Amino acid sequence: MRDKNQRGRVKELKAASKGVGKTGLGSKKYRALFNAFPDLLYQVGLDGKILECNDMAIRTLGYSRKELLGTSLFRIYAEESKSYAKQWLRECLKKGNLRGGRELKIVNKAGEKIDVEVSGAAIYESKGKVNSLLLFQRDISQKKQLEINLRRMASVLQDSNDAIIEHDFNGSISVWNKGAELIYGWNEKEALKMNIFEIVPESKQKETANYIKESFKGKKIKSFETQRITKDGRVLDVWVTVTTLVDERGKPVGVATTERDI
């Protein structure tokens, strides 16, 4: 939803930028849209100098507007990102627009690095000649930290001595960690071709179907004792904790279980 809203704001901003000069903000409408933009936003001259920056850029970077205006855009990029930032400027001048997707690092006044996703659009004079550029930087620091945390958590879960299994509401297994292999005997390659009901004794099939059904409804399942079948045919008593997996809209999409041999 945010991407859709941003595209609308960018379109409105570009429309209002017509006739904007080389020295900074033009009409009141353009100035209002520019300063209200939710991401870091700059108007940059063809020489790479900052002509104007919005309030979000000021707050995020910690510089005053006076400290930034007239200085090189590249001063705010981390050393490892400066080369691409210069390449990006050349490409944007050539193509007129560059969509987001490239992740770079900028540095605030305190010396802290911030992950951003960059995109840009050219501002044209009345005769169709580019006179400056709009540079957008979306702060993705929280997203990057979440990715790091998820990778760490994935490593922890993969190496857990408990069996951690994910499957859809039909029972098709999609995640099978090392703990599951140690407890039940099937390796990951084998298990990903299996259904959860294949490791459930006949006497516990209805119980399993019931918790899957309840999970599909989004209901919280209390941890419980049940049984599982190993590859060599043994029946194990296990303690199971069920977690309903949901998508970004909160809709249930599957089941994760943590299973401990007791």
N, C-alpha and C positions, 0 to 999 in steps of 0.2 A: 504493500500500500504506500509506503514511504517513497519508493522509487517512482510510482505512478504520480504521486503528488509533486515530487521533485521535477519530473519531466514537464509537468504543467507550469511550474514556477519558472523553469529555465526558458520555456517557450514565451511566457509573458515577459520575462526579463529581456530576452533577445528582441522582442517586438518593441519594447520601450527604449532599447538602446539605439535605435535608428537616429542618426544625427548627433550622437554623443561624440564629443571632440576627443582630441588626443591628450587632453590635460586632466581628465577625471570625470566625475559625475555630471550628468546633464540635467534633464527634467526632474521635477519633484517626484513624479511617478517612478521614474527609473531609480532615483536616490532611495525612495521608500522601499521599493522591491529589493534593491541591492542590500540595504542594511538589515532587512528582515529575513534575508535568506538563511535557512537553518544550518547550512554548512559553511566552512571557511570559503570566502569568495574575494577575489582580487580582480582589478582591472590592470592589465599589464601592457606596457608599451612594446613596440616592435624591437626595442633594444633590451628588453628583459627587465626594465625598471618598473617598480610598483607605482601605478598612478593613483590607485585607490584600493582600500580594503574595507570589508564590512565589520560590523560589531563582533560577530562570532570569531573572526580572525584575531581581532584585538584581544578578546577574552582568552582565547586558547593559547596564543603565543606569548601573552604577557607584555608585549611592547605597546607603546602609545602609537597612535596613528602618525604622529609627527616623526617618530623614530623609523617607521617603515616607509612612508611615502618618499619616493625619489631614490630609494636604494634598490639594489639588485634583488630580484626574486630569488635568486639562487642562494642568497645568504641564509635563508630559512631551511634549506635542505641539508640533511645529514650528508657527510662526505660520500657514503656509499650510494647515495641517490642523485647526486648532482649531475653526473654524466647523462643519466636517462632524462632528468628534468630538462636539460639543455636540448636533448634530442627531441623531447616532447614538444618544446616550444617551436622548433623548426618544422615539425610535422603538422602542428596545428596551424601555423602560418600557411603551409602548403595546401592542406586539405580543408581548412576552414572550421572543422569540428573534429574532436576526438572524444569518443565515449569513455566512460569509466571502466575500470577493470584492472588497471595497473596500480599496484600497491607500492608506495614509496614511504620514506621516513622524512619527517621534518623535525626541527629542533626549536623548542621554545626558549625564551630569554633565560630561563633557569638552567638550560643545558639538557633538559629532558627530551628524549626522542619520542615522537608520536607517529603511529602508523596511520597513513591516510590513503584513500583511493582517489586518484586524480582524473579529471576530465576537463574539457575546455571547448570554447566556442569563439569564433572571430566576431569582432564588431566592425561593420562596414561603413564607409563614408557613403554619401548620397550617390557617388559615381561608381559604387561597387568595389572600391579599393579598401583593403583591410587597413584599419588605422590603429587597432589595439586588440587585445584578447581578454576574454573572461576566463579565469582559472578557478575551478571548483575543487576543493579538497574536503572529502568526507572523512571525519575522524572514525577510524575503525579499531581503535585501541582495545575497546571492550570486546569486540568480536575476536580479535587476535588472541587476547588473553583467554577467552572462552575456548578457543581452539586448542591452545596450549594445555588448559586444564582438562579438556576432553581427552587429549592424547595421553596425558598422565594417568587419567582415570582408566582409560582403555588398557594401559600397560598393567595397572594394578589389578583390574578385573581379569585380564588374560592370565596373569600369574597366580591368581588366587587358588588356594587349596580346595575351596568350595567349588561345586559345579555351578557355572553360570550359563544359562541357556536362554536364547530368545527364539520365539516362534510366532507365526501369525495365528489368526483365529481359526484356521483350518488345521493347525498343528505342525505346519512345515517349519523345520528348524533352520534358522538363519545365523545364529551365533552359538558356538560351542567352544568353551575355553579349555585350557590345559587341565583345570580341576575336573571338568566333566570327563575328559579322556582318562584321567587317573582313576576316577571313581567307577565309571561305567564301562571302560574298555574300548569304546569306539574312538578312532581318531577323528580330527575335525573334518577331513575330506569325506569320510564315511558318514558322519553324523549329518552333514549338510544335505545329504540325499535322503534323510530319514524324516519320519513324522514322530512327534512327541509321544503319540500313543503306542509306538513300537517299543518304548522302554517302560510302559506302564502295565502292571499285571492286570489280568482280566477283572479281578475283584475291585480294582481302583479306576477302571475306565470311566464309569459314570461320575465318580468324584472329580476326575480331571476335566471331563466335559462340562461339568457344572461350574468349576472355577473359571474356565475359559469363557463360558457364557456370561458369568457375572462380570468378568473383566471387560468384556465387549460392551457391557452396559455402563462401564465406567465406575463400577462399585469397588470399594476397598476390600481386599481379601485379607483376612487374618492369617498369620503364619500357622501352619498345621503339620502334623506328622502323617506321612504316607509311605508308599513303597515304590521302588523302581527295580527294573530288571537289568542286569549287567550283560555284557556281550557273551560271557561264558555261562549264562543261564541262572546265576544266583539272584535271589531276591533280597534287596537291601531295604532296611528301614532308614528313611531320610526325613529331615526337617526342611520344609519348603517355605520360602518367602516369595510372594507373588507381587510383581509390579506391573501395572498397566502402562504400556508405552503409548504416548500421544504425539500428534504432529503439532506444528506451530499454531494451529487453530484450537488445540485441545481435544481433537477428535481421536478416540482410541484406534490404534493401528496394529497393536500386537501385544505380546506378553513376554516379560522377562522373569525368570525364576532363579533364585539362589538356593541351591540344594546342598545340605550338609549330611554326610554319612553319620548316623548315630548308632 
